[in-house]
Amino acid sequence: MSQAELGLSVEELRQLVREFARREIAPHVRQWDQDSQAPPEVFAQLGAMGLLGLLVPQEYGGAGLTYRHAIAAIEELAAVEPGIALSVAAHNSLCTGHILAFGSEAQKRQWLPALASGQTLGAWALTEPESGSDAASLRTRAKRVPGGWLLNGAKAFTTHASVAEVAVVMARSREVSGPQGISAFIVPLSQPGVVRGKKEDKLGMRTSDTASLLLEDCWVGEEALLGQEGDGYAQAMAVLEGGRVGIAALALGIARAALEAALAYAKVRKQFNLPLTAFEGIRFKLADMITQLDAARLLTEKAANLKDQGLPCMRWAAEAKLFASELAVWAAEEAIQIFGGYGYTRDYPVEKLWRDAKLCTIGEGTSEVMRLIISKELIASGT
């Protein structure tokens, strides 16, 4: 993004991203979904636009924009290709966001400029084959050795694991159970001992790389530790708060695309010599879709505004993520129903939206975990 563009309003950025997505991404969506990858040139373009450093201050080479800008950009990308939106959201909120929030000045200056420009793609490795929602039970070990740490373990379902140059890795640095023994490390993925594992053949979000990582006596220096030893779990939970706002925006884009496709189809498709929009059953579906979309947008904007003010938003982020992600699945399914048999074919976009939407209810905290967070916050605060 040029210096002149850094002062874009939220709506100006939204329009810029919308035009880019429709021009550069939309013509290729079906082929990229089939191939299960997007070309590296797309991420180079996203980096040049500043979309891979949205929240990074200008002093570190980023766009220095707000969460309100970020959710607008992610929504517009998701309305065209949710997998690319997922990659942008994860890159900004997780790896880059973790270093921005908890890195030392030296770590920020070393890593953030390359991440913000897209020269370097980032991964964030928390989930393991046997620890998903129960992240505090992770088994990857970090052993202190002269001059640094040796990392050993396996990570699963890691966005960008096949293509990233650097990852933030959570590992147990103390032999105590639970979150107290977990620390966070910056790991260059070219380091000896890093093995990139199987790339997942996913139901949806296929243009976003997801794979496993193996760490086999991977040495990193003392400077790789993010913050204080033992703070990794608390850091990860804070990072996920922002990540969930991004997933809510991603789900908004999917739900909006489903509504737009269903509405356009219902206006031209005729049954009994009338357009589908003439039938009350269809009209009610459309009314419910737009009403819930508007409600999800307000929740997401509320969470983004709190993040921009530096205020706690754990409950609001969980509410936005829960409501928007479940809306995206439901809206895509309703769109398929409106399309009828055609909606079940790959000739129309709604079957893909449904496949893509489902991940939003799983990634960065399942719907069940979101309900636990919301209920815990509600019981503690009383409102």
C-alpha positions in Angstrom: 0.0 0.0 0.0 1.4 3.4 -1.0 1.9 6.2 1.5 -1.1 8.0 0.0 -3.3 5.0 0.6 -2.4 4.5 4.2 -5.0 7.1 5.2 -7.9 5.2 3.6 -11.2 5.2 5.4 -12.9 1.9 6.2 -15.3 2.3 3.3 -12.5 3.3 0.9 -10.5 0.2 1.9 -13.6 -1.9 1.5 -14.1 -0.7 -2.0 -10.5 -1.1 -2.9 -10.5 -4.8 -1.7 -13.8 -5.5 -3.3 -12.6 -4.3 -6.7 -9.4 -6.3 -6.4 -11.2 -9.5 -5.3 -13.7 -9.3 -8.1 -11.0 -8.5 -10.7 -8.1 -10.7 -9.7 -9.6 -13.5 -7.7 -13.2 -14.2 -8.8 -12.3 -15.5 -12.3 -10.1 -18.2 -10.8 -12.1 -19.4 -7.8 -13.4 -22.6 -9.2 -10.0 -23.7 -10.5 -8.1 -22.8 -7.4 -10.7 -24.7 -5.3 -10.2 -27.7 -7.5 -6.4 -27.4 -7.3 -6.5 -26.9 -3.5 -4.2 -23.9 -3.7 -3.9 -20.3 -4.7 -0.8 -19.1 -6.7 1.9 -17.3 -4.7 1.4 -14.2 -6.9 -1.9 -13.5 -5.2 -0.2 -13.2 -1.8 2.4 -11.0 -3.3 -0.4 -8.7 -4.6 -2.1 -8.8 -1.2 1.2 -7.8 0.5 1.7 -5.0 -2.0 -1.7 -3.7 -1.1 -0.9 -3.7 2.6 -3.4 -6.4 3.4 -0.8 -8.7 5.1 0.2 -6.0 7.5 -3.1 -4.3 8.2 -2.6 -3.9 12.0 1.2 -3.5 12.0 2.3 0.1 12.8 4.0 2.0 9.9 7.2 2.0 11.8 7.5 -1.7 11.3 6.5 -1.5 7.6 2.7 -2.1 8.1 -0.4 -0.2 7.0 -1.1 0.9 10.6 -4.8 0.5 10.2 -7.5 -0.6 12.7 -9.5 -3.7 13.4 -12.5 -2.0 11.7 -10.4 -1.8 8.5 -9.3 -5.4 9.0 -12.8 -6.8 9.3 -13.9 -4.9 6.2 -11.0 -6.2 4.1 -11.5 -9.8 5.3 -15.3 -9.7 4.6 -14.7 -8.4 1.1 -12.2 -11.2 0.4 -14.4 -13.8 1.9 -17.4 -12.8 -0.2 -15.3 -13.8 -3.2 -12.9 -16.5 -2.0 -13.1 -17.5 1.7 -9.9 -19.5 1.7 -7.8 -16.5 0.8 -9.7 -14.5 3.4 -8.8 -17.1 5.9 -5.1 -16.9 5.0 -5.1 -13.1 5.3 -7.0 -13.3 8.7 -4.7 -15.9 10.1 -1.5 -14.2 8.9 -2.5 -10.9 10.4 -4.1 -12.0 13.7 -2.1 -15.1 14.7 1.6 -15.2 13.7 2.0 -11.5 13.0 -0.4 -10.5 15.8 1.4 -12.6 18.3 4.8 -11.0 17.6 3.3 -7.5 17.5 1.6 -8.0 20.8 4.3 -9.8 22.8 7.5 -9.6 20.9 10.5 -7.6 22.0 11.6 -4.5 20.1 14.3 -6.6 18.4 11.9 -9.4 17.5 9.4 -6.9 16.0 12.1 -5.2 13.9 13.4 -8.5 12.7 10.1 -10.1 11.7 7.3 -7.6 11.3 8.5 -5.8 8.1 8.8 -9.0 6.1 5.5 -10.3 7.5 3.7 -7.0 6.8 5.0 -6.9 3.2 4.1 -10.5 2.4 7.8 -11.3 1.7 7.4 -13.8 4.6 4.2 -15.8 5.3 3.6 -16.6 8.9 2.1 -19.7 10.6 0.9 -20.2 14.2 1.2 -23.6 15.8 -0.9 -24.4 18.8 -3.1 -27.3 17.9 -1.7 -30.8 18.1 -3.0 -34.3 17.1 -4.3 -34.9 20.6 -5.0 -31.4 21.8 -7.4 -29.1 20.1 -10.0 -27.4 22.3 -7.9 -28.6 25.3 -4.9 -26.6 24.2 -3.4 -26.6 27.7 -2.6 -30.3 27.4 -0.2 -29.8 24.4 2.8 -32.2 24.4 5.4 -30.4 22.3 8.4 -29.9 24.5 11.0 -27.1 24.7 14.1 -28.1 26.5 16.6 -25.4 27.6 20.1 -26.1 26.3 23.2 -23.9 26.1 22.4 -20.8 24.1 18.8 -21.7 23.4 16.1 -24.4 23.3 15.5 -27.7 21.6 11.9 -28.2 20.4 10.3 -31.7 19.9 6.7 -32.4 19.0 4.0 -32.4 16.4 1.6 -29.7 15.4 -1.6 -30.3 13.4 -4.1 -28.2 11.3 -1.6 -25.3 11.1 -2.5 -22.7 8.5 0.4 -22.0 6.1 2.5 -24.9 7.5 3.5 -26.0 4.0 4.3 -22.5 2.7 5.3 -20.2 5.6 8.8 -19.1 6.3 8.3 -18.6 10.1 5.9 -19.9 12.8 5.1 -19.0 16.3 5.1 -22.3 18.2 3.7 -23.1 21.6 5.6 -25.7 23.5 5.9 -26.9 27.1 9.1 -25.5 28.6 8.4 -26.7 32.2 7.4 -30.1 33.4 4.2 -29.1 34.9 0.7 -29.9 33.7 -1.7 -27.3 32.4 -1.1 -23.8 31.0 1.6 -22.6 33.4 4.4 -24.6 31.7 3.7 -23.4 28.1 5.9 -20.9 26.3 5.9 -19.3 22.8 8.8 -19.4 20.4 9.5 -17.8 17.0 10.7 -20.7 14.8 12.1 -20.1 11.3 10.8 -23.0 9.3 14.1 -23.4 7.4 15.7 -24.4 10.7 17.2 -27.9 10.8 14.8 -30.2 12.7 11.6 -28.7 11.1 9.7 -31.2 9.0 6.7 -30.1 7.1 4.1 -32.8 7.3 1.0 -33.8 5.3 -1.0 -31.1 3.6 -4.7 -31.6 4.5 -7.2 -32.4 1.7 -10.0 -30.3 3.1 -13.7 -30.1 2.6 -13.6 -26.3 2.1 -11.3 -23.3 2.4 -9.1 -25.3 0.0 -7.1 -22.3 -1.2 -5.8 -21.8 2.4 -2.8 -24.1 3.1 -3.3 -26.3 6.1 -0.7 -28.9 7.1 1.1 -30.5 10.1 4.5 -29.6 11.4 7.0 -31.9 13.1 9.8 -30.7 15.3 12.7 -33.1 15.8 15.5 -31.6 18.0 14.9 -28.2 16.4 17.2 -25.7 18.0 16.3 -22.1 18.4 18.3 -19.4 20.2 17.4 -17.6 23.4 16.1 -14.7 21.3 13.3 -17.0 20.0 11.4 -16.9 23.2 8.4 -14.6 23.1 7.9 -12.7 26.3 8.5 -14.5 29.5 8.9 -18.3 29.9 5.6 -19.8 30.9 3.5 -17.0 29.5 2.8 -18.8 26.2 -0.7 -20.1 26.9 -1.9 -16.7 28.2 -0.4 -15.0 25.2 -2.1 -17.6 22.9 -5.5 -16.9 24.5 -5.1 -13.2 24.0 -4.1 -13.6 20.4 -7.1 -15.8 19.7 -9.4 -13.0 20.9 -8.4 -10.9 17.9 -8.4 -14.0 15.7 -12.0 -14.6 16.5 -13.0 -11.1 15.4 -11.3 -12.0 12.0 -13.2 -15.3 11.7 -16.5 -13.4 12.4 -15.7 -11.1 9.6 -14.8 -14.0 7.4 -18.2 -15.6 8.2 -19.9 -12.3 7.4 -18.4 -12.4 3.9 -19.6 -16.0 3.3 -23.1 -15.2 4.6 -23.4 -12.1 2.5 -22.2 -14.0 -0.6 -24.8 -16.7 0.1 -27.6 -14.1 0.4 -26.5 -12.2 -2.7 -26.4 -15.4 -4.8 -29.8 -16.6 -3.5 -31.5 -13.2 -4.0 -30.2 -12.9 -7.6 -31.2 -16.4 -8.4 -34.7 -16.0 -6.8 -35.4 -13.0 -8.9 -34.8 -14.8 -12.3 -35.8 -18.4 -11.5 -39.4 -19.1 -12.3 -41.8 -21.8 -11.0 -45.5 -21.8 -11.7 -44.8 -18.9 -14.1 -43.7 -16.7 -11.3 -40.3 -15.7 -10.0 -39.3 -17.4 -6.7 -39.4 -14.0 -5.0 -43.2 -14.0 -5.4 -43.5 -16.9 -3.0 -43.8 -16.2 0.7 -41.7 -19.2 1.7 -38.7 -17.8 -0.3 -39.3 -14.2 0.8 -39.2 -15.3 4.5 -35.9 -17.1 4.0 -34.4 -13.9 2.4 -35.8 -11.8 5.2 -34.3 -14.0 7.9 -31.0 -14.1 6.1 -30.6 -10.3 5.9 -31.9 -9.8 9.5 -29.3 -12.2 10.9 -26.6 -10.9 8.7 -27.2 -7.4 10.0 -27.2 -8.6 13.6 -23.9 -10.5 13.0 -22.4 -7.4 11.5 -23.3 -5.3 14.6 -21.7 -7.9 16.9 -18.5 -8.1 14.8 -18.2 -4.3 14.6 -18.7 -4.1 18.4 -15.9 -6.5 19.0 -13.6 -4.7 16.5 -14.4 -1.3 18.1 -13.4 -2.7 21.5 -10.1 -4.1 20.1 -9.4 -0.7 18.5 -9.9 1.0 21.9 -7.6 -1.5 23.7 -10.5 -2.7 25.8 -11.3 -6.3 26.8 -13.6 -8.0 24.4 -13.3 -11.7 25.1 -17.1 -12.2 25.4 -17.9 -9.9 22.4 -15.3 -11.7 20.2 -16.8 -15.0 21.2 -20.4 -13.9 20.6 -19.4 -12.4 17.2 -17.6 -15.5 16.2 -20.3 -17.9 17.4 -23.2 -16.0 15.8 -21.5 -15.1 12.5 -20.0 -18.6 12.0 -23.3 -20.4 12.6 -25.1 -17.9 10.4 -22.6 -18.5 7.6 -23.4 -22.3 7.6 -27.1 -21.7 7.9 -27.2 -19.0 5.2 -25.2 -21.2 2.8 -27.6 -24.1 3.4 -30.7 -21.8 2.9 -29.1 -20.6 -0.4 -28.7 -24.2 -1.5 -32.4 -24.8 -0.7 -33.4 -21.8 -2.7 -31.3 -23.0 -5.7 -32.9 -26.4 -5.4 -31.1 -29.1 -7.4 -28.9 -26.6 -9.0 -27.5 -25.6 -5.6 -26.2 -29.1 -5.1 -24.0 -28.8 -8.2 -20.6 -27.1 -8.7 -22.1 -25.1 -11.6 -23.3 -22.6 -9.0 -21.4 -21.0 -6.1 -23.5 -21.9 -3.1 -22.3 -25.5 -2.6 -18.8 -24.1 -2.2 -19.9 -21.4 0.2 -21.4 -24.2 2.4 -18.2 -26.2 2.3 -16.2 -23.1 3.2 -18.5 -21.9 5.9 -18.3 -25.0 8.1 -14.7 -24.3 9.2 -15.8 -21.1 10.8 -17.6 -23.1 13.5 -14.4 -25.1 14.2 -11.3 -23.0 13.7 -9.9 -20.7 16.4 -12.3 -22.2 18.9 -15.4 -24.4 18.2 -18.9 -23.1 18.7 -19.0 -25.2 21.9 -15.9 -23.4 23.3 -17.4 -20.1 22.3 -20.5 -20.9 24.4 -18.3 -21.9 27.3 -16.5 -18.5 27.1 -19.7 -16.5 26.8 -21.4 -18.4 29.7 -18.3 -18.0 31.9 -18.1 -14.3 31.3 -21.8 -13.9 31.8 -21.8 -15.7 35.1 -18.8 -13.8 36.4 -20.1 -10.4 35.4 -23.9 -10.9 35.8 -24.6 -9.0 32.6 
